[in-house]
């Protein structure tokens, strides 16, 4: 069986969004157990010029649904363009993104390697061929934001490890 655009986009996005949901649950539990205000973690960042945790989660959800969605030519859910102020709201955002990714079919995504993907970024229209969009822009950004969200939580003592980051893996 050939490796497809669907396999390369929807599958890893679904896996990592699912892992991010579990990580968010661990962060909420950590805050409750240690009497930490959720806002302290949600507004935390690794470096002053980086996005805060809430924005990292927001960006991960956006890239997680937009990457396979744009390849399929299907608009993702309307996710509010504001940072969440609770882990419950952040989790709901990621759950919406995951549900959307799971709604996509291989037939919608496959065969779009040369399709021109167009989107707006920073007030400018961007265009790339599907395979280039996936490999050079969509997935690298998605993994950057998921990883950075994980790193902020790990740095602040939330008990997450590599297996949490990987989520559900189909081991043989």
N, C-alpha and C positions, 0 to 999 in steps of 0.2 A: 504494500500500500504506500502510495506516495505521500510525502509530507506536504501539507497544503497551507494556504494563506489562513484558513480558519484555524488549523492546528497551531500556527505560528502566532496568531493574534488572540482569538477568543479563549483558547485553552489556558495560556499563561495568565491572561488578565483575570479570568475566573478564579484560577488557583490563588493568585496573590490577593485579590479582593476578599476571598474567603479567609485567607490568613490574616488580612488586616482587620477583619471583623473580630476574629478571635483575640488579636492583639489589643484591640480597643477594649474588649471585655476585660482583659487582664489589667489594663490601665485603670479602668473604672474600679475594679475590685481592689487594686493597690491603693488607690486614693481613699476608698472607704475604709480599708483596714488600717491605714496609717494616718487617718484624719487629715488628708491633704485636699485642699480645694482643687477641684478639677481644673479651674481656670489657671492655676499655677502651672500645670503641665500643658494645657492647651495653648497657652501664650508663650511657652518656653521655646527656645531656638538654640541651635548649636553655636551660632556665631551671629553677631549683630546684623549683618547684612543678609541673613538667610530668612526664609519664611518661618513663621512659628508652626508648632505642631498642628494646630487646627487647619492652617493653610496647606501644610504638607498633605494632610488627609484629604482635604478638598481637591487639591491638584491630582492626587492619586486616583480619586473617584472619577474625576473628569477625564483623565487620560485612560483610565481603565475601561470606561464605556465608549469614549470617543475613538480610541484606536481601532477596535474592530468595527464599531458603528460606522465610521467614515468609510472604511473599506467596503462595507455592505451598502453604503448609500442610505443609511437609516439614521435619523436623528435620535440621539439618546434622550433620556428623561431630562426634564427641566430641573436642574439642580441649582438651588439658589446660590448666587455669586457672593456669598458672605461667609465668613468663618464661623463655624459652629462654636457654641459656648458651653456645650456639655458633651460628654462621651455618648450619651443616648442619641443626641442629634447627629453626631459624627457617624455613629454606627448606622443610623437610619439612612444617611446619605450613601454610605458604602453599600448597604443592602440594596438600595434602589439601583445603583450602578451594576451590582452583581446580577440582579434580576434581569436587567436589560441585556447584559452580555449573554446570559443563559437563554434569552429569548431568540438570539440570532442563530441562524442555521448555516451549515457549511455551504449550502447553495447560494446564500446571500453574499458570502465573503469570498469564496474560491473563484479563481479566474480573474481577479481584479489587480493582478500584478502591474499591469500597464495603465490601468484606469487612473486618470488625473484626480487626485484628492485635493480639494480646495477648502480652506478654512481661514478664519480671521484670527490674527494674533498681533497684539500691540497696535491695533488700529490698521493693520496692513493685511491685505489678502496674500495668503501663502498657497503655493501649489507644488505638489510633488507627485511622481508616479507612485502607485500603490505600494509596490515592494520597497521603494526607497523610503516612503513615508513610514512604513512599518518598521524597517530595520534601522533607519537613521534618525527618526524623530519620535514616533509614537512610543515604541517599546523602551528606548533609552530614557525618555522622560518619565514614563510610567514607573519603571524600576527605580529611578532616582528618587521620586517622591515617596514611594513605599519604603524604600531603604532608609531614607532620612527620617520618616516618621518613626520607624522601628528604632533607629539610632538615638533619637531624642529620648524615647521612653527607656531604652536600655541604659542610656547615660544617667537618667534620673532614678535608676534603681528598680524599675518595673521588672519583675522576674520573667523576662522573655529570653528565649535562646534561638539558635539557628532553626530548630525544628518548628518553632512558632512562626518564624519568618517563612519557611517553606510551605507551611500549611499541609493540606492533604496531598500526599504523593502516591502515585500508583506503583508501589514497589512490586517487583516480580516475586 
